[in-house]
Amino acid sequence: MPDQTNKKYVIVTGGVISGLGKGIVAASLGLLLKAKGYAVTIQKLDPYLNVDPGTMSPFQHGEVYVLDDGAETDLDLGHYERFTGIEMGRDNNTTAGQIYWEVIEKERRGDYLGSTVQVIPHVTDQIQKHITALEKKNEELEIIITEIGGTVGDIESLPFLEAVRQFQQERGPENVIIVHVTLIPYVHASAEMKTKPTQHSVMRMREIGLQPDILVCRTEFTLTRDTREKLALFCNVKTERVIQGLDAKTIYEVPLFLNRERLSEIVLSRLGMEDRPAELTYLRKFVNHIANPASTVTIGIAGKYVQLVDAYKSIIESFAHAGVDNDCKVEIRWIDAEQNEAAHNIDVELEGLDGILIPGGFGYRGIEGKIRAAQYARENGVPFLGICLGLQVAVIDFARHVIGLEQANSTEFEEKTPFPVIHLMPSQEHVKTKGATMRLGAYDCVVRQGTKSFIAYGKTEISERHRHRYEVNNDYREQLESHGMLISGTSPDDSLVEMIELKDHPWFVATQAHPELKSRIDRTHPLFREFVRAAVKYHEGRGK
Ligand code: GLN
């Protein structure tokens, strides 16, 4: 049995409203503790009843973040990985749906034979099993940060908070501490910061037996000494543990802000651990670059979920990383491919761009607009990056307009197309259910030497994360290649097309994978880095 007594837990809860950036706080704390040399990981417990977010609409929930092991997880896992560079796995995200599913399975199996199955203790026990799953897998871990989704006071999050209470009882308050992220609204009419919502949210926690150790107060303006003291008094937290979480210009500034407020130092002291200097030079440089870019390029993202930018979170962040690498600001122009399906409409939207990206997506809506966007990039020499569906529409455009297979399509959009250049993988043909049934997670790819893809990656063997059902139809490979499309990456056994590019184009690359899921603050994804480099070059060329 691994020794559990030396594992330390930081539980992150949220109060007052959702969308306070609890995930960024958890990710920032992870970054700071790692910078101090601690072995840390971050976990998210989500109170909704979906077994995973894979079946939720991106309009509702934002992007589905896929891990190497194929888990479809909450987008906060993306922040965790981007900030800390630590690889996460299935156990780093649990939902209430998963917990209940497991409890009901056990009940049916007869594991609880004789008892009445209840939220307390059966559901709360199962939650605790998930909380401790990571320490069981990795004995090296010293600190586990556990973010509880939702807001204190929600019906759904109650079993999770009760599980935390029991867990804290069992492990001791010196091993399990609570960081409560809350809101301090500013009322302009009376020019006052209001502490009451936070007081109430902490009251709700204390009613169920939880006392926050640290408050991270999200605020538009600097917290005054008076406000800090008032919060300390009413919330039963020491004044120095009232931390200011000031609005930041970029999320990458948040760890620096929180470090100035001594967040990780306080966490370590509460856990009885030694404080150490944090190596944050690279982050300071990174933030500085974001604040002072040498130039600006505009990249168009032609997608379907453009009203909710959370749906493309990882892409946006990958551009932030790539901008730093290329010393430029990447401005994004959102193009609603569905509203602008007609070529003459979308062309207007595409004009003046330095690069075009077509992201992943599902379903027919907006497809014709996306095909036209790929065609526009191809014909006008505009740098292009196609991601998953983006590769598929680039192949459809090429088949239709270069090879001349006019009605070429994907069988996802037109089952009876005479030219199914994109089709269902044989392994997917019999799948009937929708949850977790795609080609998911990390797959190897062999990159062909002498291609732009190879220049980007700098090696032939790569691995990328996937989330899709459809593939390039191998029957059309020869035709695509003989007309000037390069198949620049394939699965190691050559049975699947992984990457394509165009020979006679400054930079037109597409991948069946999701490179945006592998970009980190200190390791920009090479495809984004090269794409933005091409966009800068294109921009400069146009200026002449
Ligand atoms: N709908 C396409 C497929 O399932 C593309 C998926 C994606 O872009 N992630 O293959």
Boltz pocket constraint, residues with backbone or C-beta under 6 A from the ligand:
constraints:
  - pocket:
      binder: B
      contacts: [[A, 359], [A, 360], [A, 361], [A, 362], [A, 363], [A, 387], [A, 388], [A, 389], [A, 390], [A, 412], [A, 467], [A, 468], [A, 469], [A, 470], [A, 471]]
      max_distance: 6.0
